[in-house]
Amino acid sequence: MAENKMAQVAALFGKKLNERFTVRYDNCLFDCKFTDCGFISYGAYDNPYLDFDTFILQDLLVGRAVIVDE
């Protein structure tokens, strides 16, 4: 099994695993966190057919979403 990289991904954004933070994405604010199991957003669009966590994480990685300083 490969090494879990989520702690390193969180560190790229100055965060720790399970630390909640706010992301500005698509002109909306979402509470999010990095976990051992992946990236979780709270209050994202409620659609059982799409995983918006993936879209938010991807846009964080490419700079289309930002973590809001609190």
OpenMM code with the backbone's topology and positions (N, CA, C; nanometers):
from openmm import Vec3, app, unit

residues = "MET ALA GLU ASN LYS MET ALA GLN VAL ALA ALA LEU PHE GLY LYS LYS LEU ASN GLU ARG PHE THR VAL ARG TYR ASP ASN CYS LEU PHE ASP CYS LYS PHE THR ASP CYS GLY PHE ILE SER TYR GLY ALA TYR ASP ASN PRO TYR LEU ASP PHE ASP THR PHE ILE LEU GLN ASP LEU LEU VAL GLY ARG ALA VAL ILE VAL ASP GLU".split()
positions = [
    Vec3(0.0840, -0.1187, 0.0000),
    Vec3(0.0000, 0.0000, 0.0000),
    Vec3(0.0880, 0.1243, 0.0000),
    Vec3(0.0495, 0.2242, -0.0763),
    Vec3(0.1256, 0.3484, -0.0864),
    Vec3(0.1041, 0.4358, 0.0368),
    Vec3(0.1978, 0.5253, 0.0601),
    Vec3(0.1913, 0.6177, 0.1721),
    Vec3(0.0777, 0.7179, 0.1529),
    Vec3(0.0054, 0.7478, 0.2599),
    Vec3(-0.1005, 0.8486, 0.2580),
    Vec3(-0.0352, 0.9871, 0.2529),
    Vec3(-0.0718, 1.0675, 0.1562),
    Vec3(-0.0103, 1.1991, 0.1341),
    Vec3(-0.0964, 1.3155, 0.1831),
    Vec3(-0.2080, 1.2886, 0.2492),
    Vec3(-0.2991, 1.3975, 0.2856),
    Vec3(-0.2366, 1.4976, 0.3831),
    Vec3(-0.1510, 1.4530, 0.4738),
    Vec3(-0.0846, 1.5472, 0.5649),
    Vec3(0.0042, 1.6433, 0.4863),
    Vec3(0.0720, 1.5919, 0.3824),
    Vec3(0.1561, 1.6783, 0.2994),
    Vec3(0.0712, 1.7759, 0.2171),
    Vec3(-0.0425, 1.7289, 0.1678),
    Vec3(-0.1323, 1.8174, 0.0927),
    Vec3(-0.1829, 1.9286, 0.1845),
    Vec3(-0.2245, 1.8933, 0.3054),
    Vec3(-0.2694, 1.9942, 0.4016),
    Vec3(-0.1579, 2.0950, 0.4292),
    Vec3(-0.0358, 2.0455, 0.4456),
    Vec3(0.0779, 2.1332, 0.4739),
    Vec3(0.1066, 2.2297, 0.3589),
    Vec3(0.0775, 2.1885, 0.2348),
    Vec3(0.0946, 2.2800, 0.1208),
    Vec3(0.0134, 2.4077, 0.1394),
    Vec3(-0.0982, 2.3953, 0.2095),
    Vec3(-0.1867, 2.5088, 0.2320),
    Vec3(-0.1735, 2.5659, 0.3733),
    Vec3(-0.0707, 2.5217, 0.4466),
    Vec3(-0.0482, 2.5720, 0.5819),
    Vec3(-0.1488, 2.5198, 0.6826),
    Vec3(-0.2054, 2.4028, 0.6566),
    Vec3(-0.3064, 2.3437, 0.7443),
    Vec3(-0.2593, 2.2092, 0.7971),
    Vec3(-0.3260, 2.1620, 0.9026),
    Vec3(-0.3008, 2.0302, 0.9590),
    Vec3(-0.4223, 1.9428, 0.9319),
    Vec3(-0.4051, 1.8126, 0.9403),
    Vec3(-0.5182, 1.7224, 0.9240),
    Vec3(-0.6262, 1.7544, 1.0276),
    Vec3(-0.7495, 1.7513, 0.9847),
    Vec3(-0.8683, 1.7733, 1.0678),
    Vec3(-0.8842, 1.9170, 1.1172),
    Vec3(-0.8038, 2.0109, 1.0675),
    Vec3(-0.8180, 2.1527, 1.1011),
    Vec3(-0.9205, 2.2142, 1.0054),
    Vec3(-1.0254, 2.2730, 1.0600),
    Vec3(-1.1280, 2.3335, 0.9743),
    Vec3(-1.0840, 2.4722, 0.9295),
    Vec3(-1.1189, 2.5056, 0.8056),
    Vec3(-1.0859, 2.6362, 0.7483),
    Vec3(-1.1930, 2.6708, 0.6462),
    Vec3(-1.1894, 2.7949, 0.6001),
    Vec3(-1.2901, 2.8439, 0.5061),
    Vec3(-1.2285, 2.8614, 0.3684),
    Vec3(-1.3020, 2.8162, 0.2677),
    Vec3(-1.2584, 2.8284, 0.1283),
    Vec3(-1.3595, 2.9133, 0.0528),
    Vec3(-1.3062, 3.0087, -0.0245),
    Vec3(-1.3905, 3.0842, -0.1174),
    Vec3(-1.3837, 3.0132, -0.2522),
    Vec3(-1.4988, 2.9650, -0.2974),
    Vec3(-1.5087, 2.8885, -0.4214),
    Vec3(-1.6366, 2.9278, -0.4924),
    Vec3(-1.6250, 2.9661, -0.6173),
    Vec3(-1.7425, 2.9988, -0.6976),
    Vec3(-1.8291, 3.1043, -0.6282),
    Vec3(-1.7630, 3.2068, -0.5719),
    Vec3(-1.8288, 3.3176, -0.5025),
    Vec3(-1.9080, 3.2747, -0.3800),
    Vec3(-1.8753, 3.1586, -0.3223),
    Vec3(-1.9393, 3.1096, -0.2006),
    Vec3(-1.8307, 3.0724, -0.1001),
    Vec3(-1.8685, 3.0673, 0.0273),
    Vec3(-1.7764, 3.0263, 0.1323),
    Vec3(-1.8169, 2.8894, 0.1838),
    Vec3(-1.7166, 2.8019, 0.2029),
    Vec3(-1.7407, 2.6669, 0.2521),
    Vec3(-1.6422, 2.6348, 0.3633),
    Vec3(-1.6899, 2.5715, 0.4702),
    Vec3(-1.6010, 2.5172, 0.5722),
    Vec3(-1.5467, 2.3854, 0.5184),
    Vec3(-1.4166, 2.3643, 0.5365),
    Vec3(-1.3518, 2.2451, 0.4806),
    Vec3(-1.2467, 2.1932, 0.5766),
    Vec3(-1.1988, 2.0724, 0.5484),
    Vec3(-1.0827, 2.0196, 0.6201),
    Vec3(-1.0198, 1.9070, 0.5393),
    Vec3(-0.8913, 1.8874, 0.5626),
    Vec3(-0.8183, 1.7743, 0.5084),
    Vec3(-0.8209, 1.6651, 0.6152),
    Vec3(-0.8454, 1.5407, 0.5760),
    Vec3(-0.8448, 1.4280, 0.6694),
    Vec3(-0.7589, 1.3158, 0.6114),
    Vec3(-0.7365, 1.2135, 0.6901),
    Vec3(-0.6653, 1.0957, 0.6399),
    Vec3(-0.7385, 1.0331, 0.5217),
    Vec3(-0.8689, 1.0508, 0.5181),
    Vec3(-0.9512, 0.9895, 0.4119),
    Vec3(-0.9690, 1.0794, 0.2901),
    Vec3(-0.9228, 1.2050, 0.2967),
    Vec3(-0.9368, 1.2943, 0.1823),
    Vec3(-0.9724, 1.4356, 0.2231),
    Vec3(-1.0440, 1.5043, 0.1359),
    Vec3(-1.0838, 1.6430, 0.1543),
    Vec3(-1.2345, 1.6462, 0.1753),
    Vec3(-1.2791, 1.7206, 0.2763),
    Vec3(-1.4216, 1.7283, 0.3070),
    Vec3(-1.4639, 1.8742, 0.3086),
    Vec3(-1.5766, 1.9039, 0.2428),
    Vec3(-1.6358, 2.0374, 0.2511),
    Vec3(-1.7731, 2.0238, 0.3157),
    Vec3(-1.8084, 2.1242, 0.3933),
    Vec3(-1.9372, 2.1263, 0.4613),
    Vec3(-2.0225, 2.2357, 0.3996),
    Vec3(-2.1475, 2.2049, 0.3744),
    Vec3(-2.2386, 2.3036, 0.3187),
    Vec3(-2.2263, 2.3195, 0.1688),
    Vec3(-2.1493, 2.2314, 0.1041),
    Vec3(-2.1389, 2.2379, -0.0416),
    Vec3(-2.2706, 2.1924, -0.1017),
    Vec3(-2.2823, 2.2129, -0.2276),
    Vec3(-2.4052, 2.1815, -0.2986),
    Vec3(-2.4522, 2.0393, -0.2682),
    Vec3(-2.5786, 2.0250, -0.2396),
    Vec3(-2.6348, 1.8946, -0.2059),
    Vec3(-2.6825, 1.8253, -0.3319),
    Vec3(-2.5963, 1.7419, -0.3886),
    Vec3(-2.6299, 1.6694, -0.5111),
    Vec3(-2.5715, 1.5287, -0.4983),
    Vec3(-2.6565, 1.4273, -0.4884),
    Vec3(-2.6046, 1.2917, -0.4674),
    Vec3(-2.5276, 1.2349, -0.5865),
    Vec3(-2.5313, 1.3022, -0.7000),
    Vec3(-2.4666, 1.2502, -0.8211),
    Vec3(-2.3301, 1.3124, -0.8477),
    Vec3(-2.2971, 1.4188, -0.7753),
    Vec3(-2.1688, 1.4860, -0.7957),
    Vec3(-2.0970, 1.5024, -0.6624),
    Vec3(-1.9659, 1.4869, -0.6649),
    Vec3(-1.8834, 1.5050, -0.5460),
    Vec3(-1.8160, 1.6416, -0.5548),
    Vec3(-1.8783, 1.7430, -0.4947),
    Vec3(-1.8232, 1.8776, -0.5034),
    Vec3(-1.6956, 1.8946, -0.4233),
    Vec3(-1.6685, 1.8050, -0.3271),
    Vec3(-1.5406, 1.8102, -0.2564),
    Vec3(-1.4253, 1.8022, -0.3559),
    Vec3(-1.4394, 1.7156, -0.4540),
    Vec3(-1.3353, 1.6981, -0.5553),
    Vec3(-1.3148, 1.8250, -0.6359),
    Vec3(-1.4232, 1.8909, -0.6734),
    Vec3(-1.4117, 2.0153, -0.7507),
    Vec3(-1.3451, 2.1249, -0.6687),
    Vec3(-1.3831, 2.1360, -0.5423),
    Vec3(-1.3244, 2.2394, -0.4569),
    Vec3(-1.1756, 2.2123, -0.4365),
    Vec3(-1.1379, 2.0880, -0.4080),
    Vec3(-0.9960, 2.0551, -0.3904),
    Vec3(-0.9174, 2.0823, -0.5187),
    Vec3(-0.9703, 2.0411, -0.6312),
    Vec3(-0.9009, 2.0656, -0.7578),
    Vec3(-0.8804, 2.2146, -0.7801),
    Vec3(-0.9823, 2.2940, -0.7541),
    Vec3(-0.9694, 2.4374, -0.7745),
    Vec3(-0.8762, 2.5021, -0.6729),
    Vec3(-0.8663, 2.4470, -0.5522),
    Vec3(-0.7640, 2.4935, -0.4585),
    Vec3(-0.6247, 2.4675, -0.5148),
    Vec3(-0.6050, 2.3478, -0.5680),
    Vec3(-0.4735, 2.3094, -0.6194),
    Vec3(-0.4298, 2.3922, -0.7386),
    Vec3(-0.5233, 2.4348, -0.8224),
    Vec3(-0.4863, 2.5108, -0.9416),
    Vec3(-0.5071, 2.6615, -0.9252),
    Vec3(-0.5511, 2.7054, -0.8064),
    Vec3(-0.5586, 2.8478, -0.7776),
    Vec3(-0.6896, 2.9157, -0.8129),
    Vec3(-0.7934, 2.8406, -0.8442),
    Vec3(-0.9238, 2.9023, -0.8734),
    Vec3(-1.0100, 2.9165, -0.7485),
    Vec3(-0.9675, 2.8560, -0.6390),
    Vec3(-1.0323, 2.8714, -0.5086),
    Vec3(-0.9228, 2.9089, -0.4104),
    Vec3(-0.9599, 2.9784, -0.3043),
    Vec3(-0.8602, 3.0239, -0.2071),
    Vec3(-0.9089, 2.9986, -0.0647),
    Vec3(-0.8125, 2.9781, 0.0235),
    Vec3(-0.8440, 2.9684, 0.1656),
    Vec3(-0.8517, 3.1104, 0.2194),
    Vec3(-0.9601, 3.1393, 0.2876),
    Vec3(-0.9852, 3.2727, 0.3419),
    Vec3(-0.9209, 3.2829, 0.4789),
    Vec3(-0.8381, 3.3849, 0.4992),
    Vec3(-0.7792, 3.4082, 0.6311),
    Vec3(-0.8878, 3.4523, 0.7274),
    Vec3(-0.8858, 3.3927, 0.8434),
    Vec3(-0.9913, 3.4236, 0.9407),
    Vec3(-0.9398, 3.5149, 1.0477),
] * unit.nanometer
topology = app.Topology()
chain = topology.addChain("A")
for resn in residues:
    res = topology.addResidue(resn, chain)
    for name in ("N", "CA", "C"):
        topology.addAtom(name, app.Element.getBySymbol(name[0]), res)
